[in-house]
């Protein structure tokens, strides 16, 4: 789940590291499709510290290949499982870091879940729930567009990874609906693809149950299933995208709900630890930003900052769960996730 536009967007940033100052070109505002396809030689990346891909999942692999050719660090926001596997293959033997899935889910959610899991002697279950929701839902879907439509459709259709009774499996999207309440608000959650990231492989053999589900207001899942299955729009993605983008208004007045629960044994007792947080739209550097934009940008800029300051491995495939949760919250960009921090517009 990423809150940045489908086409890339970018700025030039300067980060001072212990070894000097890097000027980093974060490729935004130029067409990701045109850049990735027309520059296979990766000349545009020559001499840069890193490339950050906010492109649609079907273009991310091309950008990762260009990064390897140019010998620059690579970060992305993809939730697509197949794309992440391709990035992992490209990272083999690389002299630079390849760090996919740096957004909210996958991304921050994996860092939180792994941090909770470290508190147990042995694990039973890890349940990860995330949703980017309108604050003021006013239609039958109880939903507004808040992020990439392509990414949204992809996670509603593609198979989902999970651990069931200790076995790594794939399960269908949009199934296994549940309800829960947080701060007096009732939500539903159901399987969607990609949010688990690489954490299932990291904890394989150590946990009985692990799954990721997307949070929505009640009623959303039933209508989406009718569109996908009864009307067969799962096989007509362009039509579904057109429907979403012309019938569901986008909103900047959103809230990101994060709910992670881990159960296991510690000192002979069966215990549960939970992380629950809500991030609202706010003002960053004088510009109004939605909650999903804030959390997505916070995730990838924090990882970039930690990489530049030598707090992450500098080569090969780096998983999100390798990142220390405390380092995220103490980072100048990661403070957006800290419920105890100052108001965002005052802190940034």
PLY file of the C-alpha trace (Angstrom):
ply
format ascii 1.0
element vertex 348
property float x
property float y
property float z
element edge 347
property int vertex1
property int vertex2
end_header
0.00 0.00 0.00
1.59 3.20 -1.18
0.21 6.69 -1.14
2.38 8.21 -3.84
1.07 8.71 -7.38
1.12 6.00 -10.01
3.60 7.97 -12.10
6.76 8.83 -10.29
7.27 12.04 -8.45
10.44 13.49 -7.02
12.63 16.06 -5.57
16.32 16.63 -5.06
17.44 16.04 -1.50
20.73 16.56 0.26
21.69 14.26 3.11
24.88 14.66 5.09
26.41 11.34 6.10
29.46 10.56 8.21
31.43 10.19 4.98
30.25 13.35 3.27
27.29 15.01 1.62
25.21 13.33 -1.07
22.85 15.15 -3.39
20.11 12.68 -4.17
17.76 12.93 -7.07
14.50 11.26 -6.09
12.87 10.70 -9.44
9.39 12.15 -9.23
7.74 14.54 -11.69
9.12 12.77 -14.70
7.29 9.95 -16.35
8.34 6.69 -14.75
7.26 4.81 -17.84
9.30 7.00 -20.19
12.36 6.95 -17.93
12.35 3.22 -17.31
11.72 2.19 -20.88
13.80 4.76 -22.75
16.89 4.60 -20.50
17.86 0.93 -20.23
21.50 2.02 -19.99
20.65 3.68 -16.65
22.65 6.75 -17.62
20.21 8.94 -15.71
21.36 7.27 -12.47
25.09 7.59 -13.02
26.84 9.14 -10.03
23.73 9.15 -7.83
23.48 7.69 -4.34
20.11 5.96 -4.73
16.99 5.70 -6.82
13.56 5.58 -5.19
10.84 3.97 -7.29
7.26 5.13 -6.80
6.27 3.70 -10.18
3.44 1.21 -10.77
4.35 -2.36 -9.88
4.64 -3.39 -13.54
7.50 -0.91 -14.08
9.38 -1.37 -10.83
11.45 -4.29 -12.08
12.82 -2.20 -14.95
13.93 0.52 -12.56
15.56 -2.05 -10.28
17.50 -3.45 -13.24
18.67 0.05 -14.17
19.83 0.62 -10.58
21.91 -2.54 -10.63
23.44 -1.58 -13.97
24.30 1.89 -12.66
25.57 0.59 -9.32
23.29 2.74 -7.14
21.21 1.81 -4.11
17.61 0.91 -4.87
14.44 1.46 -2.80
10.81 1.04 -3.80
7.23 1.10 -2.55
5.87 -1.97 -4.32
3.38 -4.31 -2.72
3.57 -6.75 -5.64
4.93 -10.15 -4.60
6.32 -11.12 -8.02
8.13 -7.80 -8.39
9.76 -8.18 -4.97
11.02 -11.64 -5.92
12.59 -10.15 -9.06
14.29 -7.44 -6.97
15.62 -10.12 -4.62
17.15 -11.95 -7.58
18.76 -8.74 -8.85
20.26 -8.16 -5.40
22.28 -11.37 -5.52
25.94 -10.44 -5.71
25.20 -6.71 -5.92
27.60 -4.21 -4.37
24.72 -1.88 -3.49
21.61 -2.30 -1.36
18.25 -3.36 -2.78
15.48 -2.47 -0.33
11.96 -3.03 -1.68
8.62 -2.50 0.07
9.57 0.68 1.95
6.06 2.07 2.35
3.36 1.44 4.92
2.28 -2.13 4.16
4.50 -3.78 3.28
7.15 -1.75 5.03
6.46 -0.13 8.37
3.99 -2.87 9.32
6.75 -5.50 9.03
9.11 -3.44 11.19
6.45 -3.15 13.90
5.48 -6.83 13.78
9.06 -8.05 13.97
9.78 -5.68 16.86
6.86 -7.15 18.82
7.90 -10.70 17.91
11.35 -10.14 19.42
9.75 -9.79 22.86
8.72 -13.47 22.97
10.62 -16.64 23.74
8.49 -18.49 21.18
5.72 -17.34 18.85
2.18 -18.51 18.21
0.57 -15.90 15.91
1.34 -12.65 14.14
-1.63 -10.71 12.76
-1.05 -7.52 10.77
-3.89 -5.15 9.84
-3.64 -1.84 7.95
-6.13 0.42 6.22
-6.12 3.85 4.57
-9.67 5.08 5.06
-11.67 8.26 4.48
-12.47 10.11 7.67
-15.92 10.89 6.30
-17.21 7.90 4.31
-20.36 8.79 2.38
-21.05 6.08 -0.22
-22.09 2.43 -0.26
-18.47 1.27 -0.43
-17.61 3.42 2.60
-14.45 4.31 0.72
-12.64 7.02 -1.21
-9.53 6.66 -3.33
-6.50 7.57 -1.28
-3.62 5.91 -3.17
-2.61 4.15 -6.40
-5.65 2.65 -8.13
-3.45 0.08 -9.87
-1.99 -0.98 -6.54
-5.43 -1.15 -4.94
-6.80 -3.43 -7.66
-3.69 -5.58 -7.58
-3.98 -6.24 -3.85
-7.70 -7.07 -4.22
-7.03 -9.74 -6.87
-3.61 -11.37 -6.50
-2.98 -14.35 -4.17
-1.97 -13.61 -0.60
0.90 -15.17 1.33
0.28 -16.49 4.84
1.42 -19.04 7.38
-1.29 -21.49 8.42
-0.57 -24.15 11.05
3.14 -23.57 10.52
3.03 -23.98 6.72
3.79 -21.21 4.23
0.76 -21.06 1.92
-1.08 -18.78 -0.49
-4.70 -17.88 0.20
-7.25 -16.03 -1.97
-7.69 -12.28 -1.69
-10.91 -10.79 -0.32
-11.60 -13.82 1.91
-11.47 -14.61 5.66
-13.37 -11.49 6.69
-13.29 -10.47 10.33
-14.52 -7.56 12.42
-12.86 -5.66 15.24
-13.27 -2.37 17.08
-10.68 0.30 17.83
-11.45 3.50 19.72
-15.15 2.73 19.47
-15.15 2.36 15.66
-16.04 -0.97 14.04
-13.94 -2.14 11.11
-13.81 -5.17 8.85
-10.62 -6.76 7.58
-9.96 -9.35 4.88
-7.08 -10.91 2.95
-5.25 -8.76 0.43
-2.03 -9.38 -1.44
1.44 -8.11 -0.68
1.13 -6.58 2.77
3.00 -9.38 4.49
6.19 -8.49 2.66
9.12 -10.82 3.37
8.29 -11.29 7.06
6.64 -14.68 6.52
9.88 -16.09 5.14
11.88 -14.47 7.92
9.73 -16.06 10.65
9.05 -19.34 8.82
9.36 -22.30 11.19
8.93 -20.05 14.24
5.25 -19.10 14.10
2.02 -21.13 13.78
-0.18 -18.42 12.24
0.71 -15.27 10.32
-1.48 -13.20 8.05
-2.05 -9.72 6.68
-5.47 -8.17 6.10
-6.64 -4.80 4.83
-8.93 -2.72 7.03
-12.13 -1.19 5.68
-15.42 0.06 7.09
-18.08 -2.70 7.20
-19.85 -3.43 3.92
-16.92 -2.73 1.60
-15.77 -6.30 1.08
-19.16 -7.66 -0.01
-19.58 -5.07 -2.76
-16.01 -5.46 -4.03
-16.43 -9.25 -4.19
-19.58 -8.78 -6.29
-17.70 -6.51 -8.68
-14.72 -8.85 -8.95
-16.50 -12.18 -9.11
-20.14 -11.76 -10.13
-19.38 -9.08 -12.73
-15.99 -10.66 -13.57
-14.14 -7.37 -13.29
-11.15 -9.22 -11.85
-10.46 -10.15 -15.46
-11.21 -6.63 -16.75
-8.89 -4.48 -14.68
-8.97 -1.50 -17.01
-12.75 -1.30 -16.68
-12.56 -1.66 -12.90
-9.95 1.09 -12.75
-12.14 3.35 -14.88
-15.10 2.71 -12.57
-13.09 3.47 -9.45
-11.49 6.64 -10.79
-14.72 8.06 -12.21
-17.13 7.05 -9.45
-15.07 7.16 -6.27
-13.77 10.64 -5.47
-10.29 10.94 -4.02
-9.88 12.55 -0.63
-7.11 14.21 1.35
-9.14 13.82 4.56
-8.10 10.29 5.44
-6.82 8.25 8.35
-4.37 5.35 8.35
-5.23 2.64 10.85
-2.45 0.27 11.97
-3.26 -2.73 14.17
-0.70 -5.47 14.86
-1.18 -8.29 17.35
1.43 -10.89 18.32
0.80 -13.84 20.64
3.33 -16.23 22.10
5.11 -17.49 25.16
7.42 -15.53 27.44
8.79 -16.75 30.77
6.38 -19.69 30.63
3.25 -17.57 30.08
1.06 -17.24 26.99
0.90 -13.49 26.29
-0.33 -10.98 23.72
1.23 -7.68 22.68
-0.53 -5.19 20.42
0.51 -2.10 18.51
-2.36 0.21 17.54
-1.98 3.60 15.93
-3.91 6.07 13.80
-2.18 8.64 11.59
-4.24 11.50 10.23
-3.79 13.88 7.33
-1.59 16.83 8.23
0.65 19.64 7.04
4.24 18.95 6.02
6.56 21.82 5.11
3.54 24.05 4.62
1.77 21.62 2.28
-1.35 19.66 3.13
-0.78 15.92 2.80
-3.06 12.94 3.24
-2.35 10.35 5.90
-1.37 7.73 3.35
1.01 10.18 1.68
2.58 11.03 5.03
3.02 7.42 6.13
4.30 6.27 2.74
6.77 9.15 2.36
7.86 8.76 5.98
8.61 5.09 5.43
10.80 5.38 2.35
12.61 8.57 3.41
13.39 7.04 6.80
14.90 3.96 5.14
16.90 6.19 2.79
18.17 8.26 5.72
19.17 5.17 7.72
20.94 3.75 4.66
22.82 7.00 4.06
23.98 7.09 7.68
25.26 3.52 7.65
22.55 2.07 9.91
21.51 -0.51 7.30
23.46 -3.06 5.30
25.04 -1.40 2.29
24.80 -4.28 -0.17
22.52 -7.12 -1.13
18.84 -7.66 -0.39
17.67 -5.83 2.74
14.36 -6.85 4.30
12.16 -4.36 6.10
12.18 -6.46 9.27
15.94 -5.95 9.53
15.26 -2.29 10.39
15.17 -1.44 14.09
11.82 0.00 15.15
13.42 2.42 17.63
15.64 3.78 14.84
12.51 4.54 12.80
10.74 6.46 15.56
13.86 8.43 16.45
14.53 9.35 12.81
13.64 12.86 11.61
11.30 11.38 8.98
10.04 8.44 11.03
8.56 10.74 13.67
5.36 10.83 11.63
4.60 7.37 13.04
5.26 8.30 16.66
1.95 8.96 18.48
3.90 10.62 21.28
5.70 13.05 18.99
4.76 16.68 18.51
2.04 17.52 16.03
3.39 16.83 12.56
3.18 20.39 11.31
5.20 21.52 14.31
7.75 18.71 14.15
8.63 18.75 10.45
0 1
1 2
2 3
3 4
4 5
5 6
6 7
7 8
8 9
9 10
10 11
11 12
12 13
13 14
14 15
15 16
16 17
17 18
18 19
19 20
20 21
21 22
22 23
23 24
24 25
25 26
26 27
27 28
28 29
29 30
30 31
31 32
32 33
33 34
34 35
35 36
36 37
37 38
38 39
39 40
40 41
41 42
42 43
43 44
44 45
45 46
46 47
47 48
48 49
49 50
50 51
51 52
52 53
53 54
54 55
55 56
56 57
57 58
58 59
59 60
60 61
61 62
62 63
63 64
64 65
65 66
66 67
67 68
68 69
69 70
70 71
71 72
72 73
73 74
74 75
75 76
76 77
77 78
78 79
79 80
80 81
81 82
82 83
83 84
84 85
85 86
86 87
87 88
88 89
89 90
90 91
91 92
92 93
93 94
94 95
95 96
96 97
97 98
98 99
99 100
100 101
101 102
102 103
103 104
104 105
105 106
106 107
107 108
108 109
109 110
110 111
111 112
112 113
113 114
114 115
115 116
116 117
117 118
118 119
119 120
120 121
121 122
122 123
123 124
124 125
125 126
126 127
127 128
128 129
129 130
130 131
131 132
132 133
133 134
134 135
135 136
136 137
137 138
138 139
139 140
140 141
141 142
142 143
143 144
144 145
145 146
146 147
147 148
148 149
149 150
150 151
151 152
152 153
153 154
154 155
155 156
156 157
157 158
158 159
159 160
160 161
161 162
162 163
163 164
164 165
165 166
166 167
167 168
168 169
169 170
170 171
171 172
172 173
173 174
174 175
175 176
176 177
177 178
178 179
179 180
180 181
181 182
182 183
183 184
184 185
185 186
186 187
187 188
188 189
189 190
190 191
191 192
192 193
193 194
194 195
195 196
196 197
197 198
198 199
199 200
200 201
201 202
202 203
203 204
204 205
205 206
206 207
207 208
208 209
209 210
210 211
211 212
212 213
213 214
214 215
215 216
216 217
217 218
218 219
219 220
220 221
221 222
222 223
223 224
224 225
225 226
226 227
227 228
228 229
229 230
230 231
231 232
232 233
233 234
234 235
235 236
236 237
237 238
238 239
239 240
240 241
241 242
242 243
243 244
244 245
245 246
246 247
247 248
248 249
249 250
250 251
251 252
252 253
253 254
254 255
255 256
256 257
257 258
258 259
259 260
260 261
261 262
262 263
263 264
264 265
265 266
266 267
267 268
268 269
269 270
270 271
271 272
272 273
273 274
274 275
275 276
276 277
277 278
278 279
279 280
280 281
281 282
282 283
283 284
284 285
285 286
286 287
287 288
288 289
289 290
290 291
291 292
292 293
293 294
294 295
295 296
296 297
297 298
298 299
299 300
300 301
301 302
302 303
303 304
304 305
305 306
306 307
307 308
308 309
309 310
310 311
311 312
312 313
313 314
314 315
315 316
316 317
317 318
318 319
319 320
320 321
321 322
322 323
323 324
324 325
325 326
326 327
327 328
328 329
329 330
330 331
331 332
332 333
333 334
334 335
335 336
336 337
337 338
338 339
339 340
340 341
341 342
342 343
343 344
344 345
345 346
346 347
